[in-house]
Amino acid sequence: MEPVTGFFQLLSDKTRLSVLQLLWAKGELCVCEITGALEESQPKISRHLALLREGRLILDQRRGTWVHYRLHPDMPQWQRLILTECFAQPLMAMVLETHLARLGGPAEGARHCAA
């Protein structure tokens, strides 16, 4: 996929954009936290995470039974600037507030993700 068009194709989906916004705001999340915040099914979120990972926008790291996702540290600066400008828009900030209000996490002492 062409780097510029591929980037914008990944951003063209509302779910993927919301996942990126959550990771931009929180730094690192597991799939159960993302599914809770976006109120979407785990398989749907996992598919979108796979596409974002293939596009090198996010990075995953396994820690035991948990997989944590974060923005890719080697994401080009121009992509980071676009995401920052996008997420700074008032409507996007309101969407983020809604998602953050629903953001849960794994139960204390949980052995695996709740998703």
N, C-alpha and C positions, 0 to 999 in steps of 0.2 A: 504494500500500500504506500502510495506517495506520502511523504511525511506531513505536508501541509494539509492536503485533502483528507488523509487518514485521520489526522487530529480533529478536524472539524466534523468528520463523519462520526467519530466517537462522541463528540459533544452534542450532536444533533438529537440524541435520545435523552428524554427527561430523566429516566432512571439513572443512566450513567452520569449525567450532569449532577444529579443529586448525590450520588455516591462520591464523586470527586469533591463536591462542596463539603460534605461531611468530613472527609479525610483532610481537606484543606483546613477546616475549622478545628478538628479534634486531634489531628496528627496521626493517630493509629486506632483502628477499630477491628473487631472480629465480625464475622458474617452475622452472628446473632444480633449484635448491636445495630448493624446496618439494616437488617430486615425489620427490626422493631421500630427504628426511626422512620423508615420509609413505608412501613406497613405493607410490605410485599413478601411474597413467598421466598423461602430459602433457595429453591432451584432457580427462580428468576434472577435473584440477586447474584447467585453464583455464576450464572451465564454472563451477566454484565461484568462481573469482576474478572472473568476469564478474558473477555474482550479488552478490557482496560489494561490487563496485564500483558496481553499480546501486543497491544499498542504502546507498551512501555510507559504508560502513564502512572501505573501503580506497581508496587512491589509487595510480595507476600513473604511472610516469614513464619515458619512452623515453630511452635514452642510446645512440645509435648503433643497433646491432642488439639491444641488451639492453633488456628492460623490467623495471623494479624496482617492487616493491609494498611499501607500508607502510600502517600504520593512517592513516585520514583525519585530518588535523590539525584539521579542523572538526567532528569527532565530538562530539556533545553530552556534557557532563560525566556525565550520568546513565548513558549507555551505557558510558563509560570506567570508571565505578565498578563497574558490574555485571561487566564483563570482568575487572577487577582482582580482585574478590572471587571470581569463578569460578575464575580461574587460580591463586589462592592456596590453593585446596583441595588437600589432600595427594594425592588420586588424580590430579588434573590435573597436579600437579607431577611425579608419577612418569611420566605420559604424556609430558610435555614433555622429561624427561630422555632417554627413549627416542628421541624425535624428534630431539633435539639431537645424540645420539650418531651418528645416521645422516646428519646434515646435512653435505652436501658442498658443493661449489661448482664454478664453471666452472674448467676447467684453466687454469693460468697461461698467459697470452698467447692464450687462446682467442678466436676471432673471433666466435663466436656461442654461444648457450646450448646446453648438451649435450642438452637435452630434445628 
